[in-house]
Amino acid sequence: MTQPSGPTPPQEPRPPYFWAGLTALGVLLIYLVTLAPTTAFWDTSEYLAAAYVLGIPHPPGNPLFVVMAHAFGALPLAESYAVRINLFAAVTSALSAGLWFLVAERWLRAVVPVRWARLAAAAAGVLVGATAWTVWNQSTVNEKVYTLSLLSIALVTWLAVRWGDDAPGDHRDRWLVLIAYVLALTSTNHMMGVLAAPAVAAYVLWTDRRIVTRGWAVALAWTLALAVSSKWAAMVDGGAEGILLLAVTAVVLGYGVWRDGRNPLLYLALGAVVVGVSLNYVFLPMRAAQFPPINEGEPTTWQALIDVLNREQYGKPSVLERQAAFTAQLHNYWQYFSWQFARDWGRWSRVAAAVFTALGLLGAATLWRRDRRAAAASTALMATLTVLLVFYLNFKYGYSLYPELGDLPREVRERDYFFVASFAAFGVWVAVGLGALLRGVADVLRDRGSETGRWAVSTPVLALALVPLLGNRVTASRAGETLARDFAVDLLESVEPYGILITAGDNDTFPLWFAQEVLGVRRDVTLANLSLMNTRWHLKQLRRREVPDFDPGTAAPIWRDAPRREPEIELRDRTDRSTDAGPTDGRSAPPAKPPGPILGLAEGAIDSLPELLPVPARSGLEIGEIQVAFGDEYLQLQDIATLALIKENLGKRPIYFSWSAGGYPDRTLGLTGYLVTHGLVRKLAPRQVAPSDSVVLSRGLGYLNIPRTKALLREVYHWRSAGRDRPAGWVDDPSASILHLYSVVYGAAASTFRERGDNATAAFADSVAKEVREEIRGD
């Protein structure tokens, strides 16, 4: 057993858990008022669906989030499953605010001696961190897994503070084992949670440097580093790196046994790390082998599992190969930081950012003067969450950074959410800064009145904490926003029974996963994502998918009596009228489910498909009566897969391209003459399309099926959701492309309706397009 070492610290007052709970509750109420009522764009829908089906979202798989959110989603807290998972984000973020309060109050003890004033300063600083724009925005919808990581960082920081206040000995040492367990466990959610480790190291070393000589502590630190970095897998795979790591591990564990072989803490520490990280190596392969509907990366083999954990799918370059100038990446962080304190206020937001920057730096400087251990830990934490994280992430130029330079390689969206922990933790520095201001005012008045009176006079400075609450309340709120869900339903209901819908990216695919898996909307539609079709696992999942039966009772009214297949399309080749067969009213019994898999290629054949296939210039191929014309000199895997889908399903299943895929089928495959617009989608015809009474060549939408598009635009689509009045317009510019689809489709269709003499429908469509354009511009 280890013996107490070093001086016994003075007995600290009991932590103010009650006030921390009240602070967390107050923050939670703010989040509840502004909570999203359903899913949102980007990764929200993917994580919602993954939690619901106990699936595996995109690498690194996030098993801790999936398991916890799945359990939380089973609680009867709200009727909507999406709201329950959004509540999970709000609760985890609010709990982290309570923990930051405990940290801030503890570090303020060297600054503010009056308890009630210290509690007030801690609460004020935490409120600033909790209502920082990105923190607030991420806490009202489960867009990412980062609120759980934020909770882990706050918890680990608080546990380090508790360790430092404990008396030396076995009891205090167990705090470090618990910290290691939390760090290992949070690594199975996301590596962001591990970023608290440098702050813990700084706090521990400042308190007791002799810890680095203790066998159990050395073994714990090394094992934890191997576990959270997945480097231990190299020892299994062999090679020079594996042999080196195996040798170092043997030396470290040997040292641990030599120094502390009889100390149960050594084995408890190693067990804590193994158990904490086990979710990655137990849950992921076991669940993947059960083939849940969301199964990204499909880590059923050792190599696939390591690829998922190491995010090989994204193929990012080395940090030494900068994707943008490091100074520009730091500038991008400052851009995001400047959004945090009053984003609603336009140019005044810069003033707010300057004020809170100065306040936070005052807090940091105050800690360096009065509590250097806390200063070292907080500085290590902020440096890790800012400068080091910027260097490691190595992003391209920010989406809206340097707008005057249009030819820069840019990120596809704003990446401020990666720095959410820094914005929340900055609230601790702000709390200390506010405490320093309180003390400064009280010191100036030290010869006047009572001590309580002097501190009471200084409290108005705490009103600064209300600035982010007031300055972010419009754009940080998610209340009332339903477009992502409504768009998903609209897109799915555009497709005939048992159709295949080819989409392009996250925002036109993840919401559809949510709609199908969580809401049960049109599960008979098979979704093929172009970007994911560059992976073998997605192609195998398309091959493996068992298509559920079409349920006309839950489908949109236009599908209640399933319409026969495109009787209104005129085809250039009139010798075969089989596609025109059927009653003249365009209705028939619900279609039978087409037999066989969507993709008939064997798994071995899928594995052998080339990543790139060179093709002769201006060449093509025939699929039935469709003449495919290649637009590039190379076909990617996604193009080969798309051609295979067309070949195997043409005439068997309806095939659609979402308009969100832009000109992909036109530019890459030369299919313009075979595509007919049905609202937000384009259906692939088996032959060249010619204008008729039902199908016309429009400006902007190509061939347009007028009856179907009119029914979709007026009777099916959630056009009110698209054009609803938003106080600040559409805030997230990168996802505005989805909103823009409504403007384009309704606007272009309006022109066609007007040319056909349908002025009432044209006026309706024009009004929707105008409302949507105004929302995009923020008018």
VOGU-3710 file (C-alpha; in Angstrom, 3 decimals, decimal comma):
1> mtqpsgptpp> 0,000/0,000/0,000  1,248/3,526/-0,721  2,049/5,725/2,224  0,927/9,334/2,622  3,523/11,727/1,263  3,916/15,462/1,288  2,223/17,995/3,513  -1,419/17,508/4,325  -3,456/20,192/2,568  -5,711/22,360/4,670
11> qeprppyfwa> -9,272/21,118/5,021  -11,353/22,717/2,253  -15,009/23,641/2,737  -17,526/21,175/1,380  -18,154/21,794/-2,339  -21,399/23,717/-3,009  -23,220/20,881/-4,729  -26,632/22,408/-4,054  -25,744/25,648/-5,829  -24,091/23,710/-8,636
21> gltalgvlli> -27,340/21,797/-9,062  -29,336/25,024/-9,187  -26,942/26,440/-11,785  -27,270/23,320/-13,907  -31,056/23,476/-13,588  -31,117/27,127/-14,651  -28,990/26,361/-17,710  -31,210/23,386/-18,539  -34,306/25,605/-18,464  -32,687/27,915/-21,020
31> ylvtlaptta> -31,989/24,941/-23,242  -35,504/23,562/-22,827  -37,098/26,823/-23,934  -34,976/26,835/-27,091  -34,929/23,049/-27,701  -35,376/21,713/-31,226  -38,728/19,922/-31,701  -37,279/17,331/-34,073  -34,165/16,523/-36,039  -31,852/19,024/-37,744
41> fwdtseylaa> -29,395/18,980/-40,622  -25,845/17,597/-40,680  -25,193/14,673/-38,309  -28,260/15,062/-36,093  -30,404/12,573/-37,976  -27,633/10,025/-38,247  -27,082/10,017/-34,482  -30,804/9,978/-33,762  -31,297/6,976/-36,006  -28,180/5,243/-34,673
51> ayvlgiphpp> -29,384/5,674/-31,091  -32,832/4,382/-32,014  -31,645/1,215/-33,785  -28,542/0,780/-31,592  -26,443/1,198/-34,700  -22,996/2,455/-35,619  -22,701/6,039/-36,903  -19,769/7,344/-38,914  -16,208/6,720/-37,665  -15,118/6,409/-34,927
61> gnplfvvmah> -18,477/4,769/-34,237  -19,184/6,526/-30,901  -20,401/3,443/-28,973  -20,627/5,272/-25,637  -22,987/7,846/-27,123  -25,069/5,197/-28,881  -25,528/3,100/-25,743  -26,245/6,059/-23,439  -28,555/7,814/-25,892  -30,401/4,573/-26,600
71> afgalplaes> -31,029/4,135/-22,868  -31,959/7,795/-22,408  -34,299/7,614/-25,398  -36,238/4,828/-23,675  -37,207/7,185/-20,837  -40,783/8,526/-21,132  -39,690/12,178/-21,091  -41,432/13,277/-24,285  -43,692/11,773/-26,916  -41,207/12,423/-29,723
81> yavrinlfaa> -38,086/10,275/-29,819  -36,168/13,130/-31,435  -37,070/15,434/-28,549  -35,887/12,809/-26,063  -32,466/12,593/-27,730  -32,297/16,393/-28,017  -32,988/16,421/-24,284  -30,004/14,124/-23,871  -27,812/16,836/-25,406  -29,385/19,502/-23,199
91> vtsalsaglw> -29,019/17,457/-20,020  -25,400/16,475/-20,621  -24,488/20,076/-21,425  -26,338/21,408/-18,380  -24,611/18,851/-16,137  -21,270/20,015/-17,479  -22,278/23,579/-16,550  -22,868/22,396/-12,983  -19,414/20,819/-12,908  -17,792/23,969/-14,338
101> flvaerwlra> -19,527/25,851/-11,530  -17,819/23,613/-8,956  -14,444/24,142/-10,626  -14,919/27,903/-10,880  -16,069/28,231/-7,272  -13,062/26,236/-6,038  -10,574/28,315/-8,002  -12,275/31,540/-6,963  -11,549/30,859/-3,282  -8,152/32,510/-3,637
111> vvpvrwarla> -9,783/35,553/-5,252  -13,155/36,153/-3,586  -13,218/35,405/0,164  -16,940/36,167/0,603  -18,902/32,983/-0,100  -22,096/34,463/-1,566  -20,097/36,729/-3,881  -17,934/33,802/-4,949  -20,992/31,708/-5,744  -22,475/34,577/-7,735
121> aaaagvlvga> -19,275/35,083/-9,746  -19,005/31,352/-10,465  -22,634/31,204/-11,630  -22,171/34,282/-13,807  -19,072/32,892/-15,516  -20,692/29,522/-16,093  -23,730/31,253/-17,603  -21,425/32,964/-20,089  -19,901/29,629/-21,066  -23,275/27,872/-21,260
131> tawtvwnqst> -24,870/30,564/-23,442  -21,854/31,009/-25,707  -23,323/30,690/-29,196  -21,876/27,330/-30,210  -22,413/25,749/-26,784  -26,035/26,883/-26,712  -26,691/25,907/-30,321  -25,202/22,424/-29,814  -27,114/21,912/-26,561  -30,586/22,345/-28,056
141> vnekvytlsl> -30,322/19,561/-30,620  -28,212/16,432/-30,693  -26,262/17,465/-33,775  -23,037/15,848/-32,574  -21,701/13,749/-29,716  -19,811/16,696/-28,279  -22,066/17,593/-25,358  -21,245/14,165/-23,915  -17,545/14,902/-24,454  -18,065/18,296/-22,841
151> lsialvtwla> -19,528/16,563/-19,800  -16,505/14,237/-19,681  -14,036/17,143/-19,812  -15,841/19,016/-17,058  -16,103/15,856/-14,935  -12,428/14,987/-15,328  -11,408/18,546/-14,454  -13,566/18,495/-11,336  -12,219/15,079/-10,301  -8,689/16,454/-10,600
161> vrwgddapgd> -9,670/19,347/-8,326  -11,116/16,896/-5,790  -7,945/14,807/-5,961  -5,880/17,884/-5,173  -7,995/18,721/-2,129  -7,800/15,221/-0,667  -5,207/14,133/1,858  -2,254/12,187/0,384  -2,699/8,441/0,520  -4,679/5,566/-0,930
171> hrdrwlvlia> -7,986/7,404/-0,857  -6,614/10,275/-2,923  -4,874/7,890/-5,332  -8,202/6,292/-6,178  -9,346/9,611/-7,624  -6,657/9,217/-10,309  -7,882/5,716/-11,128  -11,392/7,097/-11,539  -10,054/9,873/-13,762  -8,259/7,314/-15,935
181> yvlaltstnh> -11,441/5,274/-16,205  -13,471/8,305/-17,326  -10,791/9,248/-19,874  -10,726/5,725/-21,293  -14,507/5,580/-21,354  -14,959/8,985/-23,002  -12,509/7,960/-25,734  -15,180/5,464/-26,853  -17,465/8,427/-27,478  -15,023/10,816/-29,145
191> mmgvlaapav> -11,394/11,768/-28,674  -12,464/15,279/-27,677  -13,109/14,068/-24,142  -9,480/12,973/-23,790  -8,318/16,572/-24,262  -8,723/17,129/-20,516  -5,681/14,908/-19,868  -3,016/17,663/-20,151  -4,900/19,787/-17,614  -5,039/16,817/-15,225
201> aayvlwtdrr> -1,330/16,203/-15,707  -0,546/19,846/-14,960  -2,710/19,825/-11,838  -1,245/16,557/-10,565  2,380/17,457/-11,230  1,971/20,873/-9,629  0,507/19,203/-6,554  2,853/16,217/-6,174  5,684/15,645/-8,653  6,673/12,424/-6,904
211> ivtrgwaval> 3,718/10,742/-8,602  5,915/10,157/-11,669  8,056/7,668/-9,737  5,210/5,490/-8,473  4,957/2,212/-10,299  1,171/2,032/-10,466  0,913/5,640/-11,714  3,511/5,122/-14,464  1,777/1,916/-15,590  -1,586/3,678/-15,503
221> awtlalavss> -0,403/6,629/-17,598  1,249/4,433/-20,228  -1,671/2,015/-20,496  -4,136/4,886/-20,779  -2,089/6,501/-23,547  -2,019/3,218/-25,490  -5,745/2,671/-24,991  -7,104/6,070/-26,004  -4,758/6,364/-28,995  -5,502/2,795/-30,194
231> kwaamvdgga> -1,737/2,359/-30,498  -1,942/-0,882/-28,545  -3,373/-2,421/-31,720  0,043/-1,987/-33,354  1,408/-4,526/-30,875  -1,136/-7,030/-32,195  -0,369/-6,251/-35,826  3,393/-6,523/-35,351  5,949/-4,607/-37,378  8,685/-2,304/-36,137
241> egilllavta> 6,275/0,036/-34,360  4,510/-2,861/-32,673  7,759/-4,421/-31,468  8,942/-1,085/-30,072  5,655/-0,488/-28,263  5,664/-4,041/-26,943  9,153/-3,553/-25,558  8,292/-0,239/-23,892  5,099/-1,742/-22,454  7,024/-4,656/-21,011
251> vvlgygvwrd> 9,502/-2,263/-19,352  6,739/-0,024/-17,970  4,661/-2,905/-16,605  7,782/-4,523/-15,211  8,628/-1,291/-13,423  5,081/-1,099/-12,100  5,204/-4,633/-10,717  8,695/-4,039/-9,254  7,613/-0,871/-7,451  3,991/-1,702/-6,609
261> grnpllylal> 3,505/-5,400/-7,262  1,680/-5,859/-3,967  -0,406/-2,729/-4,287  -3,978/-3,548/-5,421  -4,117/-0,077/-6,945  -1,833/-1,222/-9,779  -4,276/-3,879/-10,920  -7,302/-1,690/-10,267  -5,746/0,997/-12,468  -5,012/-1,395/-15,347
271> gavvvgvsln> -8,477/-2,925/-15,056  -10,125/0,497/-15,096  -8,459/1,390/-18,394  -9,283/-1,950/-20,012  -12,919/-1,812/-18,936  -13,247/1,837/-19,925  -12,001/1,340/-23,474  -13,708/-2,038/-23,987  -16,815/-0,583/-25,644  -14,751/0,053/-28,774
281> yvflpmraaq> -13,589/-3,533/-29,010  -16,661/-5,355/-27,744  -19,742/-3,378/-28,731  -18,645/-2,246/-32,188  -17,753/-5,625/-33,731  -20,570/-7,482/-31,966  -23,238/-5,024/-33,049  -21,801/-4,617/-36,547  -22,036/-8,384/-37,053  -25,777/-8,124/-36,415
291> fppinegept> -26,046/-5,713/-39,380  -28,185/-2,935/-37,885  -29,736/-0,460/-40,365  -27,087/2,156/-39,478  -23,743/0,366/-39,723  -21,135/2,762/-41,090  -17,758/1,227/-41,755  -19,221/-2,189/-40,882  -16,413/-3,100/-38,425  -16,968/-6,869/-38,478
301> twqalidvln> -13,285/-7,676/-38,998  -10,190/-6,616/-37,056  -8,915/-4,407/-39,892  -12,324/-2,810/-40,457  -12,581/-2,083/-36,723  -9,143/-0,431/-36,631  -10,013/1,555/-39,767  -13,204/2,831/-38,104  -11,428/3,779/-34,885  -8,630/5,514/-36,806
311> reqygkpsvl> -11,082/7,269/-39,151  -9,353/5,884/-42,243  -12,496/6,625/-44,268  -11,665/10,336/-44,259  -8,049/10,047/-45,398  -6,840/13,284/-43,812  -3,191/14,216/-44,470  -0,474/14,375/-41,841  -0,548/17,386/-39,517  2,800/18,311/-41,055
321> erqaaftaql> 1,068/18,699/-44,404  -0,986/21,778/-43,675  -4,276/22,098/-45,557  -4,248/25,838/-44,887  -1,735/28,240/-43,421  -1,537/27,740/-39,661  -2,021/31,475/-39,146  -5,214/31,249/-41,198  -6,380/28,289/-39,113  -5,782/30,317/-35,950
331> hnywqyfswq> -7,668/33,207/-37,544  -10,524/30,814/-38,249  -10,637/29,905/-34,557  -10,738/33,584/-33,644  -13,607/34,054/-36,112  -15,563/31,352/-34,313  -14,608/32,740/-30,898  -15,903/36,170/-31,923  -19,325/34,624/-32,632  -19,794/33,378/-29,100
341> fardwgrwsr> -20,973/36,360/-27,073  -23,526/38,346/-29,095  -23,943/36,878/-32,557  -27,394/38,411/-32,923  -26,029/41,948/-32,625  -24,101/42,261/-35,867  -21,077/44,547/-35,573  -21,636/44,957/-31,852  -20,730/41,290/-31,488  -17,091/42,290/-31,991
351> vaaavftalg> -17,314/44,661/-29,054  -18,787/41,894/-26,918  -16,021/39,515/-28,016  -13,376/42,080/-27,057  -14,972/42,663/-23,653  -15,195/38,972/-22,786  -11,736/38,262/-24,155  -10,335/40,892/-21,811  -12,442/39,538/-18,954  -11,248/35,965/-19,533
361> llgaatlwrr> -7,606/37,029/-19,790  -8,035/38,989/-16,569  -9,269/35,788/-14,960  -6,266/33,827/-16,264  -3,830/36,484/-15,043  -5,554/36,571/-11,654  -5,159/32,812/-11,278  -1,446/33,065/-12,087  -1,104/35,589/-9,274  -3,243/33,827/-6,662
371> drraaaasta> -3,475/30,083/-7,467  -0,715/28,906/-9,763  -1,784/25,281/-9,660  -5,229/26,239/-10,968  -3,598/28,615/-13,440  -1,327/25,893/-14,803  -4,203/23,449/-15,191  -6,605/25,945/-16,775  -3,917/27,254/-19,132  -3,026/23,707/-20,181
381> lmatltvllv> -6,721/22,999/-20,798  -7,320/26,130/-22,862  -4,090/25,697/-24,825  -5,073/22,114/-25,643  -8,622/23,060/-26,650  -7,450/25,935/-28,862  -3,935/26,114/-30,304  -3,061/22,418/-30,096  -6,494/21,382/-31,341  -6,277/23,805/-34,261
391> fylnfkygys> -2,900/22,324/-35,178  -4,128/18,730/-34,870  -7,400/19,175/-36,759  -5,566/20,830/-39,658  -8,702/22,128/-41,346  -8,891/23,704/-44,752  -9,790/27,370/-44,892  -13,005/28,062/-43,008  -16,259/28,076/-44,930  -16,736/31,836/-44,520
401> lypelgdlpr> -13,136/32,867/-43,806  -11,613/35,402/-46,204  -14,758/35,690/-48,370  -12,919/37,960/-50,786  -10,669/35,007/-51,752  -13,045/32,710/-53,566  -10,582/30,101/-54,865  -9,322/28,753/-51,526  -9,777/25,078/-50,564  -12,536/25,334/-47,959
411> evrerdyffv> -14,359/23,201/-45,428  -17,869/22,248/-46,549  -19,384/23,797/-43,426  -18,462/25,858/-40,401  -16,420/23,828/-37,917  -17,009/25,854/-34,745  -18,527/22,832/-32,993  -15,079/21,213/-32,765  -14,138/23,971/-30,324  -17,285/23,853/-28,200
421> asfaafgvwv> -15,338/22,706/-25,135  -13,024/25,724/-25,311  -15,981/28,118/-25,384  -17,590/26,415/-22,378  -14,351/26,163/-20,390  -13,597/29,814/-21,126  -16,500/30,581/-18,814  -14,310/29,505/-15,869  -11,770/32,197/-16,746  -14,626/34,670/-17,138
431> avglgallrg> -15,884/33,681/-13,678  -12,463/34,396/-12,168  -12,287/37,646/-14,133  -15,647/38,719/-12,765  -14,452/37,732/-9,303  -11,379/39,917/-9,783  -13,608/42,857/-10,759  -15,767/42,272/-7,685  -12,721/42,238/-5,483  -11,305/45,310/-7,170
441> vadvlrdrgs> -14,441/47,340/-6,487  -14,639/46,043/-2,908  -10,980/46,958/-2,331  -11,532/50,481/-3,643  -14,371/50,843/-1,120  -12,487/49,159/1,736  -12,804/52,219/4,053  -16,522/52,693/3,435  -19,410/50,784/4,971  -19,548/47,129/5,976
451> etgrwavstp> -17,830/44,302/4,175  -21,169/42,942/2,964  -22,149/46,356/1,688  -18,896/46,806/-0,214  -19,273/43,468/-1,983  -22,953/44,174/-2,661  -22,047/47,453/-4,357  -19,675/45,560/-6,676  -22,226/42,981/-7,856  -23,656/45,022/-10,789
461> vlalalvpll> -20,583/43,998/-12,804  -22,070/40,483/-12,869  -24,752/41,802/-15,224  -22,171/41,349/-17,980  -22,999/37,649/-17,816  -26,404/38,391/-19,351  -24,874/39,661/-22,596  -24,511/36,215/-24,279  -27,979/35,218/-23,067  -29,494/38,306/-24,684
471> gnrvtasrag> -27,117/38,515/-27,627  -27,472/34,902/-28,795  -31,099/34,163/-27,940  -32,356/34,443/-31,539  -29,757/32,619/-33,621  -28,728/30,005/-31,037  -32,298/28,839/-30,544  -33,619/25,792/-32,404  -37,205/26,217/-31,223  -39,839/25,618/-33,893
481> etlardfavd> -37,446/24,469/-36,627  -38,735/21,344/-38,400  -37,340/21,705/-41,919  -34,877/18,802/-41,806  -37,624/16,349/-40,851  -40,103/17,848/-43,313  -37,587/17,836/-46,149  -36,849/14,160/-45,502  -40,539/13,274/-45,629  -41,016/15,380/-48,769
491> llesvepygi> -38,121/13,680/-50,543  -39,248/10,172/-49,620  -42,864/10,837/-50,586  -41,681/12,019/-54,015  -40,745/8,445/-54,879  -43,038/5,695/-56,151  -43,395/2,505/-54,116  -40,261/0,371/-53,949  -38,237/3,062/-55,656  -34,500/3,681/-55,435
501> litagdndtf> -33,475/7,216/-54,498  -29,902/8,296/-55,209  -28,749/11,137/-52,965  -25,506/13,080/-52,704  -24,353/13,874/-49,165  -25,157/14,213/-45,478  -28,024/16,695/-45,568  -30,065/14,862/-48,179  -29,402/11,424/-46,687  -29,176/11,482/-42,880
511> plwfaqevlg> -32,618/13,089/-42,423  -34,028/10,358/-44,657  -32,437/7,705/-42,433  -34,155/9,342/-39,475  -37,499/9,513/-41,269  -37,347/5,860/-42,248  -35,892/4,284/-39,119  -37,380/6,490/-36,384  -40,590/7,817/-37,932  -41,267/4,799/-40,154
521> vrrdvtlanl> -41,844/6,931/-43,265  -41,617/5,141/-46,631  -39,216/2,415/-45,589  -39,898/0,734/-48,936  -37,655/3,330/-50,604  -34,003/2,296/-50,886  -31,478/5,079/-50,355  -28,173/5,016/-52,219  -25,755/7,761/-51,210  -23,227/8,782/-53,857
531> slmntrwhlk> -20,433/9,678/-51,460  -20,929/6,460/-49,457  -21,041/4,425/-52,672  -17,297/5,060/-52,821  -17,063/2,575/-49,917  -17,460/-1,185/-50,203  -19,482/-1,486/-47,015  -22,287/0,756/-48,317  -22,519/-1,283/-51,516  -22,691/-4,502/-49,511
541> qlrrrevpdf> -25,435/-3,023/-47,354  -27,406/-2,116/-50,491  -27,019/-5,691/-51,664  -28,030/-7,068/-48,273  -31,002/-4,785/-47,621  -34,374/-6,479/-47,287  -36,947/-3,998/-48,529  -39,995/-3,669/-46,243  -43,460/-3,873/-47,741  -44,981/-0,666/-49,029
551> dpgtaapiwr> -47,713/0,521/-46,668  -50,226/2,696/-48,544  -52,039/3,476/-45,313  -49,134/5,519/-43,951  -47,936/6,983/-47,261  -48,909/10,345/-48,712  -52,435/10,505/-50,192  -51,136/10,369/-53,766  -49,807/6,874/-53,050  -52,878/5,506/-51,235
561> daprrepeie> -54,020/3,938/-54,497  -50,629/3,301/-56,014  -50,397/4,967/-59,411  -49,215/2,875/-62,268  -45,831/3,605/-63,710  -45,735/6,907/-65,571  -48,614/6,523/-68,074  -48,313/10,182/-68,980  -44,736/10,069/-70,280  -44,429/10,083/-74,020
571> lrdrtdrstd> -41,500/8,037/-75,273  -39,681/8,560/-78,538  -39,874/4,850/-79,329  -43,595/4,055/-79,640  -43,182/0,456/-80,746  -43,284/-0,778/-77,134  -46,177/0,653/-75,111  -45,822/-1,669/-72,130  -45,117/1,229/-69,831  -48,409/2,834/-70,871
581> agptdgrsap> -50,509/-0,157/-69,950  -53,166/0,291/-67,295  -56,444/2,047/-66,704  -56,891/5,552/-68,061  -57,303/7,073/-64,611  -53,680/6,221/-63,786  -54,606/4,046/-60,823  -54,109/0,384/-60,080  -53,721/-1,938/-57,150  -50,603/-1,463/-54,997
591> pakppgpilg> -47,629/-2,883/-56,880  -46,049/-6,158/-55,942  -42,661/-6,005/-54,274  -39,951/-6,531/-56,923  -38,010/-9,751/-56,323  -34,305/-10,016/-55,676  -31,750/-7,661/-54,123  -31,278/-4,041/-55,133  -27,680/-4,767/-56,082  -27,024/-8,251/-57,382
601> laegaidslp> -23,239/-8,210/-57,301  -21,710/-10,839/-55,037  -19,660/-9,523/-52,110  -16,495/-10,791/-53,753  -17,366/-8,895/-56,908  -17,966/-5,743/-54,884  -14,534/-6,131/-53,292  -12,948/-6,444/-56,726  -14,526/-3,307/-58,189  -11,853/-0,699/-59,045
611> ellpvparsg> -11,616/2,604/-57,212  -11,030/4,340/-60,551  -11,732/3,024/-64,015  -10,245/4,869/-67,017  -12,657/5,283/-69,923  -12,025/6,609/-73,440  -12,865/10,251/-74,082  -16,470/10,864/-75,204  -17,309/7,183/-74,719  -20,308/5,545/-73,086
621> leigeiqvaf> -22,364/2,406/-72,897  -25,897/1,196/-73,492  -28,227/0,018/-70,749  -31,362/-1,189/-72,459  -32,418/1,772/-74,580  -30,484/4,289/-72,479  -27,299/5,631/-73,998  -24,950/6,560/-71,157  -22,353/9,207/-72,104  -19,358/9,525/-69,767
631> gdeylqlqdi> -18,476/13,059/-68,795  -15,046/12,322/-67,327  -11,976/10,317/-68,257  -12,353/8,187/-65,143  -15,285/6,497/-63,484  -15,167/6,442/-59,697  -16,509/3,568/-57,635  -19,714/5,550/-57,029  -20,220/5,875/-60,810  -19,672/2,164/-61,405
641> atlalikenl> -22,119/1,371/-58,600  -24,704/3,794/-59,987  -24,470/2,137/-63,415  -24,879/-1,268/-61,771  -28,003/-0,056/-59,950  -29,468/1,254/-63,191  -28,660/-1,909/-65,129  -30,153/-4,241/-62,523  -33,287/-2,230/-61,718  -34,339/-0,460/-64,901
651> gkrpiyfsws> -37,875/-1,624/-65,648  -37,960/-3,489/-62,342  -37,870/-0,681/-59,760  -38,370/3,066/-60,222  -35,009/4,885/-60,080  -34,746/8,504/-58,948  -32,010/11,096/-58,489  -32,566/13,744/-55,857  -32,250/17,289/-57,158  -29,831/17,784/-54,265
661> aggypdrtlg> -27,364/15,714/-56,309  -27,261/18,649/-58,700  -25,993/17,859/-62,168  -24,380/14,533/-61,282  -26,517/12,344/-63,596  -26,251/14,923/-66,385  -22,540/15,748/-66,117  -21,145/12,332/-65,212  -23,498/9,958/-67,031  -25,152/12,131/-69,699
671> ltgylvthgl> -28,683/11,167/-68,655  -30,402/14,536/-69,145  -32,700/13,302/-71,887  -33,905/10,405/-69,745  -34,754/12,315/-66,562  -38,197/13,647/-65,642  -38,632/16,006/-62,710  -41,156/15,035/-60,048  -40,890/17,900/-57,585  -37,645/17,522/-55,632
681> vrklaprqva> -36,527/14,411/-57,540  -35,944/13,264/-61,102  -37,096/9,898/-62,319  -35,057/7,887/-64,805  -37,131/6,903/-67,852  -36,304/3,732/-69,811  -36,075/5,654/-73,096  -35,564/9,159/-74,371  -38,365/11,415/-73,143  -40,426/13,564/-75,497
691> psdsvvlsrg> -42,847/16,350/-74,507  -46,523/15,464/-74,160  -49,623/16,782/-72,424  -48,256/15,556/-69,089  -44,526/16,065/-69,557  -43,053/19,323/-70,829  -39,563/20,665/-71,256  -39,275/23,410/-68,673  -36,710/26,105/-68,022  -34,523/25,072/-65,110
701> lgylniprtk> -35,967/21,649/-64,301  -35,570/19,832/-67,612  -38,456/17,534/-68,451  -41,211/18,161/-65,896  -44,071/15,850/-65,014  -46,806/18,433/-64,491  -49,565/16,398/-62,773  -47,170/14,686/-60,377  -45,222/17,850/-59,578  -48,388/19,856/-59,010
711> allrevyhwr> -49,726/17,217/-56,606  -46,431/17,084/-54,727  -45,975/20,849/-54,478  -49,525/21,545/-53,328  -50,695/18,441/-51,484  -47,609/16,655/-50,144  -44,703/18,997/-49,461  -44,258/20,956/-46,242  -43,933/24,279/-48,018  -45,011/26,204/-44,922
721> sagrdrpagw> -42,017/24,762/-43,070  -39,679/25,851/-45,843  -41,022/29,382/-46,057  -41,850/30,052/-42,419  -40,716/33,339/-40,917  -37,432/33,044/-39,020  -36,379/36,114/-37,000  -32,808/36,040/-38,306  -33,426/34,158/-41,525  -31,619/30,906/-42,217
731> vddpsasilh> -28,552/31,013/-39,955  -26,512/28,056/-41,211  -25,373/29,143/-44,666  -23,849/25,792/-45,760  -27,146/23,946/-45,305  -29,105/26,702/-47,058  -28,669/24,691/-50,260  -31,486/22,427/-49,061  -33,749/25,401/-48,483  -32,683/26,733/-51,871
741> lysvvygaaa> -34,034/23,559/-53,507  -37,547/24,578/-52,542  -37,001/28,020/-54,026  -35,644/26,602/-57,280  -38,248/23,869/-57,713  -41,244/26,021/-56,778  -39,948/28,999/-58,770  -39,153/27,064/-61,949  -42,384/25,087/-61,728  -44,328/28,346/-61,372
751> stfrergdna> -43,068/29,522/-64,742  -44,160/26,274/-66,346  -47,600/26,366/-64,720  -48,057/29,936/-65,938  -47,108/29,004/-69,495  -49,703/26,249/-69,333  -52,385/28,678/-68,198  -52,587/27,419/-64,623  -52,253/30,872/-63,081  -53,571/29,883/-59,637
761> taafadsvak> -50,941/27,179/-59,154  -48,289/29,462/-60,621  -49,128/32,218/-58,140  -49,026/29,748/-55,265  -45,648/28,340/-56,313  -44,252/31,834/-56,873  -45,282/32,915/-53,390  -43,572/29,893/-51,802  -40,379/30,508/-53,798  -40,372/34,166/-52,742
771> evreeirgd> -40,834/33,328/-49,058  -37,987/30,833/-49,183  -35,664/33,298/-50,929  -36,411/35,857/-48,233  -35,512/33,359/-45,524  -32,215/32,569/-47,222  -31,363/36,267/-47,472  -32,614/36,929/-43,945  -35,051/39,621/-45,106
//
